[in-house]
Amino acid sequence: MRSLYTRKHLLGLAIGMVLSSGAMAASNEAVISQTSAAGVLEGNTATVSQDGSLHIALVTQDGELNDTSVNQAGVWNEAYAQSTGSGNVITVIQNDDWHITDVSVDGEDNQVEVTQSDFFNQADGTIVGNGNSMTVLQNGGMNESTTEFVGDNNSAVQTQLGDSNWTNASFSGNGNSLESYQEGDGQESGLMNVLGDNNSMEVEQRGTANVGGVVGLTGNDNSAYIQQEGASNVFIARDVDGNNNLLDAYQDGNANQFLLQPVVGDDNVVLADQRGDANLIEAPYGLVGNDVLIDIQQRGDENYSFVATDGDSHNISINQYGDLNEAEALVLGNRNEATIVTRGDANYAGIGLDGAANYAEVVQEGDDNYAYVAFTGDQNFVDVNQDGAANAVALTGEGNGNELALAQNGDLNLVDLLVAGNQNLIDVSQDGNGNLVGGIGGGAFAVTGTGGGVSITQSGNDNLVFGAQASSGNVMAVTQVGDYNTATISQN
């Protein structure tokens, strides 16, 4: 927690100056200190209400059914309240001008509520144990709020409406939850260094320069939801370690970013929905674990996605709708699948895959499409479907029960293909314009291995095939219908 003693000293100086100048301003200050025990049946309650000018209130309570309430109205409010044991309730309401609240609660049924209105709001916190809950509502100005919990049924609801907002509700254990709603200007909000299970974060930000995220989360069954509407949005998830965690971000605005690095664990779910302008999603080596689900939606403008995973049974889905799209998914491990769907403009799609029983699908609809798929091992199945404009597919591969189907519909189609082994069954169909498949004297179309297959159908315009296929039960069928057909086939 930020130290407020310097501010208090400055306040003392200010009051001294006012009094020495003969000004008749009300120099409020109230100090209440309560301690209880020795045969108590109840014990502590304190109420301070100050109305005008340079307020300060210090309330300290020690034991039993603590209750604190400070209500200060106009000019220089500060309130520090501290409560140590039993049924703590602290409520501070400060109105306009120089607010600061510094709260420290120690044990049992804690509950704090701070409401501050317009200008310099800050609120701090620090609660240590039991049924905690802290609610801060700050209205406008230089808002800041920090709440630190250590244990038990923590919860923080922080709403800041206006200007340079920042929220951080650090946690350390048990049923933590953060719900933050910020509306206006340079907001930041997040979970920092959270330890414990069943943590939850919900943030809604509207305005400009929004930043939200999770930095340092260790535990299982955690969830983080963020909704950002505005410009320059950024979502960050860094150093997340645990299982069954959910990261869900919705960004609607300009210059959106979604940054993951690293997220480690099994059965984690990552959902990202970006709508508008210079979207970016990256996770360079940032997802490690098994049974991870990643779903990315980008709609509009200069989209880019890149995901890398390490582990088994990942399911990656990237869906891009418009403009300068580019998507890559690199998956390592067994039983992984990746799906990319793109519909418009200067598309490129990637996909990688490494281990057994992989599946990849690329579907692109319009404009400068290019798709590249590379697989390495075992029962791979790949399906690429591109519809219009400057299509190209280049597929390498390596081994085992491969099954490929490639279809391109219109414009400058090209397929370049190399699969190196085993029970291949390949079907290429290109429909119109500058078709080519590849091989012999140029790059690719090689298919070298065992069960073979290959059926190529090209329908119209500048068709060429070339080819090669090697050894074992080869079968090849080429059908070309219209225009400058050429076919060269070689099977060994």
QUIVENMO-V848297 format. One record per run of one state. SS is the DSSP state (h for helix, s for strand, l for the rest). FROM is the first residue (numbers start at 0). LEN is the number of residues. If there is no record, write none. Layout:
BEGIN
ss:from:len
SS:FROM:LEN
SS:FROM:LEN
END
This chain:
BEGIN
ss:from:len
l:0:4
h:4:16
l:20:9
s:29:5
l:34:11
s:45:8
l:53:3
s:56:7
l:63:4
s:67:8
l:75:3
s:78:7
l:85:4
s:89:5
l:94:2
s:96:1
l:97:3
s:100:5
l:105:6
s:111:9
l:120:6
s:126:1
l:127:6
s:133:8
l:141:3
s:144:2
l:146:2
s:148:1
l:149:6
s:155:5
l:160:6
s:166:2
l:168:9
s:177:6
l:183:4
s:187:8
l:195:4
s:199:8
l:207:3
s:210:8
l:218:4
s:222:8
l:230:3
s:233:8
l:241:4
s:245:8
l:253:3
s:256:4
l:260:2
s:262:2
l:264:4
s:268:7
l:275:4
s:279:9
l:288:4
s:292:7
l:299:5
s:304:6
l:310:4
s:314:6
l:320:6
s:326:6
l:332:4
s:336:6
l:342:6
s:348:1
l:349:9
s:358:6
l:364:6
s:370:3
l:373:7
s:380:6
l:386:6
s:392:3
l:395:7
s:402:6
l:408:6
s:414:3
l:417:8
s:425:5
l:430:17
s:447:1
l:448:6
s:454:4
l:458:10
s:468:2
l:470:6
s:476:4
l:480:10
s:490:1
l:491:1
END
